[in-house]
Amino acid sequence: MVTIRDVARFAGVSVATVSRVINNKGYVNSDTRIRVVQAINQLKYRPNDVARSLFKGKSKMIALFVPDIMNPFFPELARAVEDVCNVHHYTFVLCNTDNSIEKELTYLNALQQKSVDGIIIVSSTLKKEHIEEVTVPIIALDRTFGVELSTVKVNNREGAREATEYLKLLGCQCIAHISGPKNASNTEERKQGYLDVVKNDDWFSCNYIVSGNYNLQVAKGVITKLLERHPEIDGLFVANDVMGVGAIKAAEELGINVPNNLSIIGFDGISLGETTSPTLTTIAQPIYKMGSRAAEMLIELIINNDSQKKTEEFSVQLVERQSTRPRGREE
């Protein structure tokens, strides 16, 4: 493998001169610079990024942890982070954790050994003691941890209230909630928003809340059982769009007409919701903006070494589609 010393010998200059040319730092006269560049090209020299990162203590690398790459929400988020990384000349690394604490800790250890500059984490399993051991800047995205970190999220509780109130406005008399995994912070926030609206209604029962674990197949199964046990349910607030698709499929297999007999609203605003039949009404998050802002905040932390914690909370938007009955129409 060609080394920087080989380039220096070929160009007839010192190793320090080659280093100045590569890093574009310090004075090198134009003739010498041309010789060095020609030597690099002829020898096909490529700088050793690992060695340079060890020397500088920086890798120009940012990692994003996501719990389920099969959920379309996370590729959309990842695209935004990657775009910002590219603009600032950072290498982007995507880590799919499968909601496994073992995988998350393995990634954390490996990335720190490679001098990763910063990490954006979407996690439901990492704990305070795990985060406190990390020596590089971290941004929490979409979910919060039991430790003070800079965070980018949406107002989940308010969005859930809006979703549930919307179903009431449409005339739904019995509204159930399909929640996410128990250990995800946004699961609790969305459930609380639902409860804010319905907990004092005469018909309400905790039996109308079941967990679909943010997974399509899991949600489809639990929703099928829920609707079979409680045929009175005429509205579903589903805590993410992937489960919302599961709800539509469950209703279809049970012969329940959506939206005439059952209105369904999801949460996220992913493009998958536009491809279902009927299309999925949803509370849309500004996914690209969230990912972009998380990446920008992380790069600011890396460059400025600023320890001040920030929380940026985005608003959500109701997107009306075909899975809910039209406004003003009550059975």
C-alpha positions in Angstrom: 0.0 0.0 0.0 1.3 3.4 -1.0 2.2 5.6 2.0 2.7 9.3 2.5 6.5 8.7 2.7 6.3 7.1 -0.8 4.6 10.2 -2.1 7.2 12.5 -0.5 10.1 10.5 -2.0 8.5 10.4 -5.5 7.9 14.2 -5.4 11.3 15.0 -3.9 9.8 16.8 -0.9 9.4 16.2 2.9 6.5 14.3 4.4 5.4 17.6 6.1 5.1 19.2 2.7 2.9 16.4 1.4 0.8 16.7 4.6 0.3 20.4 4.0 -0.9 19.8 0.5 -3.3 17.0 1.5 -4.8 19.0 4.3 -4.6 22.4 2.4 -2.9 24.0 5.5 0.3 26.0 5.5 2.2 27.5 2.7 3.4 25.4 -0.3 4.6 27.1 -3.5 2.7 26.4 -6.6 5.4 24.3 -8.4 5.9 22.1 -5.4 2.1 21.7 -4.9 1.8 20.6 -8.5 4.6 18.0 -8.1 2.9 16.6 -4.9 -0.5 16.4 -6.6 1.0 14.6 -9.6 2.8 12.2 -7.3 -0.4 11.5 -5.5 -2.3 10.8 -8.7 0.5 8.7 -10.3 1.0 6.5 -7.2 -2.8 6.4 -6.6 -2.3 7.4 -3.0 -5.3 7.5 -0.7 -4.9 9.0 2.8 -5.6 6.5 5.6 -8.7 7.9 7.3 -8.3 5.8 10.4 -4.7 7.1 10.9 -5.8 10.7 10.3 -8.7 10.4 12.7 -6.4 9.0 15.4 -4.0 11.9 14.8 -6.6 14.6 14.8 -9.0 13.0 17.2 -11.7 13.5 14.6 -13.2 11.1 12.0 -15.7 13.4 10.2 -18.1 10.6 10.9 -21.7 10.8 12.3 -23.9 7.8 13.1 -27.6 7.5 13.3 -29.2 4.7 15.4 -32.7 3.7 14.4 -34.8 0.8 15.9 -36.4 -0.6 12.8 -35.2 0.2 9.3 -38.2 -1.6 7.9 -40.5 1.1 9.2 -40.5 3.7 6.4 -40.4 6.6 9.0 -36.8 5.9 9.7 -35.4 5.8 6.1 -37.1 9.2 5.6 -35.5 10.5 8.7 -32.1 9.0 7.7 -32.2 10.7 4.3 -32.5 14.1 6.0 -29.5 13.4 8.3 -27.4 12.1 5.5 -28.1 15.2 3.3 -26.9 17.5 6.1 -23.9 15.3 6.7 -23.0 15.5 3.0 -23.2 19.3 3.0 -20.8 19.5 5.9 -18.5 16.8 4.5 -19.2 14.2 7.2 -19.4 10.5 6.5 -22.9 9.1 7.5 -23.3 5.7 9.2 -26.7 4.1 9.7 -27.1 1.6 12.5 -30.2 -0.5 12.7 -30.6 -1.7 16.3 -33.8 -3.8 16.2 -34.7 -2.3 19.6 -31.9 -4.5 21.0 -29.9 -3.0 23.9 -27.1 -5.5 23.0 -26.8 -4.2 19.5 -27.0 -0.6 20.6 -24.1 -1.1 23.1 -22.0 -2.9 20.6 -22.5 -0.1 18.1 -21.6 2.5 20.8 -18.4 0.8 21.7 -17.3 0.2 18.1 -18.1 3.7 16.9 -16.2 5.3 19.8 -13.2 3.1 19.0 -13.3 4.5 15.5 -13.4 8.1 16.8 -16.9 8.8 15.6 -17.6 12.6 16.0 -21.2 12.3 17.2 -24.3 10.2 17.3 -28.0 10.7 16.8 -30.0 8.2 18.6 -33.6 7.0 18.3 -34.0 4.4 21.1 -36.5 3.0 23.5 -34.0 0.8 25.4 -30.9 2.8 26.2 -30.7 4.0 29.8 -29.1 6.9 31.7 -26.0 4.8 32.7 -25.4 3.8 29.1 -25.5 7.4 27.8 -23.3 8.8 30.5 -20.5 6.5 29.4 -20.4 7.9 25.9 -17.7 10.5 25.4 -18.9 12.0 22.1 -21.8 14.4 21.5 -25.3 12.8 21.3 -28.6 14.1 20.1 -31.9 12.3 21.0 -34.3 12.2 18.1 -38.0 11.4 18.2 -37.8 10.0 21.7 -36.3 11.1 25.0 -34.1 9.3 27.5 -33.8 9.4 31.3 -30.9 11.7 31.0 -30.5 15.3 29.9 -29.7 15.5 26.2 -30.3 17.9 23.4 -33.4 16.6 21.7 -35.5 17.0 18.6 -39.1 15.8 18.7 -42.7 16.8 18.1 -45.4 17.6 20.5 -46.7 14.0 20.7 -49.4 14.6 23.3 -50.9 17.6 21.5 -50.9 15.6 18.2 -52.6 12.7 19.9 -55.2 15.0 21.4 -55.9 16.5 17.9 -56.3 13.0 16.4 -58.7 11.9 19.1 -60.7 15.1 19.0 -60.9 14.8 15.2 -62.5 11.3 15.5 -65.0 12.7 18.0 -65.8 15.6 15.6 -66.6 13.0 12.9 -69.2 11.5 15.2 -67.3 8.5 16.6 -68.9 7.2 19.8 -66.4 4.6 20.9 -62.7 5.3 20.2 -59.9 2.8 20.9 -56.2 3.4 20.9 -53.4 1.3 19.5 -50.2 2.2 21.4 -46.5 1.7 20.7 -44.0 -0.3 22.8 -44.2 0.3 26.5 -40.6 1.6 26.9 -40.8 4.3 24.2 -41.3 7.8 25.5 -43.5 8.8 22.6 -45.8 5.9 23.3 -46.7 7.3 26.7 -47.0 10.9 25.3 -49.4 9.8 22.6 -51.4 7.6 25.0 -51.7 10.5 27.4 -53.0 12.7 24.6 -55.7 10.2 23.8 -56.7 9.9 27.5 -56.9 13.7 27.8 -59.8 13.5 25.4 -61.7 10.3 26.4 -60.9 9.4 30.0 -64.0 11.1 31.4 -66.4 9.8 28.8 -69.1 7.3 30.0 -68.1 4.7 27.4 -64.4 4.7 28.1 -62.6 1.6 29.3 -58.9 0.8 29.6 -59.8 -2.3 27.6 -59.9 -0.1 24.5 -56.1 0.5 24.8 -53.8 -2.2 23.3 -50.2 -2.2 22.2 -49.2 -2.9 18.6 -45.5 -2.4 19.3 -45.2 0.0 16.3 -45.2 -3.1 14.1 -47.6 -3.8 11.3 -48.2 -7.6 11.8 -48.3 -7.3 15.6 -50.8 -4.4 15.3 -53.0 -6.3 12.8 -53.2 -9.2 15.2 -54.2 -7.3 18.3 -56.6 -5.0 16.4 -58.4 -8.1 14.9 -58.9 -9.4 18.4 -59.9 -6.0 19.8 -62.5 -5.4 17.1 -63.9 -9.0 17.5 -64.3 -8.5 21.3 -65.6 -4.9 21.0 -67.8 -4.5 17.8 -69.0 -1.2 19.3 -65.7 0.5 18.4 -66.2 2.9 15.6 -62.9 4.9 15.8 -59.2 4.0 16.1 -56.4 6.3 17.0 -53.3 4.4 16.0 -49.9 5.6 17.4 -48.0 5.2 14.1 -48.8 4.9 10.4 -47.3 1.4 10.1 -49.8 0.1 12.6 -52.5 2.2 10.9 -51.9 0.1 7.8 -52.3 -3.0 10.0 -55.6 -1.6 11.2 -56.9 -1.1 7.7 -55.9 -4.7 6.8 -57.5 -6.1 10.0 -60.8 -4.3 9.3 -60.8 -5.5 5.7 -60.4 -9.1 6.7 -63.2 -8.7 9.3 -65.5 -7.2 6.7 -65.7 -3.9 8.5 -66.1 -1.0 6.1 -63.5 1.8 6.5 -64.5 4.6 6.9 -68.3 4.0 6.9 -68.3 1.8 10.0 -64.8 2.4 11.4 -62.7 5.6 11.1 -58.9 5.1 11.4 -56.2 7.8 12.0 -52.5 7.2 12.3 -49.5 9.2 13.4 -46.3 10.0 11.4 -47.2 11.1 7.9 -45.0 8.6 6.1 -45.6 8.1 2.3 -46.8 4.5 2.9 -50.1 6.0 4.1 -50.8 7.4 0.7 -50.6 4.0 -1.0 -53.2 2.1 1.1 -56.8 1.6 0.1 -58.3 3.5 1.6 -55.5 6.0 2.1 -54.6 6.7 5.7 -55.6 9.9 7.6 -52.7 10.8 9.8 -51.1 13.3 12.2 -48.0 14.2 10.1 -44.6 14.9 11.6 -42.2 17.1 9.6 -39.9 14.1 9.3 -37.3 15.7 7.0 -37.1 18.9 9.1 -36.6 16.8 12.3 -33.8 14.8 10.8 -32.1 17.9 9.3 -32.3 19.8 12.5 -30.9 16.9 14.6 -27.9 16.7 12.3 -27.4 20.5 12.3 -27.5 20.6 16.1 -25.1 17.7 16.4 -22.6 19.3 14.1 -22.9 22.5 16.1 -22.1 20.5 19.2 -19.1 18.9 17.5 -17.6 22.2 16.2 -18.3 24.4 19.2 -18.1 21.8 22.0 -21.1 23.4 23.5 -22.5 21.6 26.5 -25.7 23.6 26.7 -28.7 21.3 26.3 -31.5 22.3 23.8 -34.9 20.9 23.0 -36.5 21.7 19.7 -40.1 20.7 19.4 -41.9 20.7 16.1 -45.6 21.0 15.5 -47.7 18.3 13.7 -50.4 18.6 11.1 -53.6 16.7 10.5 -53.7 15.2 7.0 -57.2 14.1 6.1 -57.5 11.2 3.7 -60.0 8.3 3.0 -59.7 6.2 6.2 -61.9 8.6 8.2 -65.4 9.6 7.3 -65.9 13.1 5.9 -66.4 16.0 8.3 -70.0 16.7 9.2 -71.3 13.3 8.5 -72.5 11.3 11.5 -74.2 7.9 11.5 
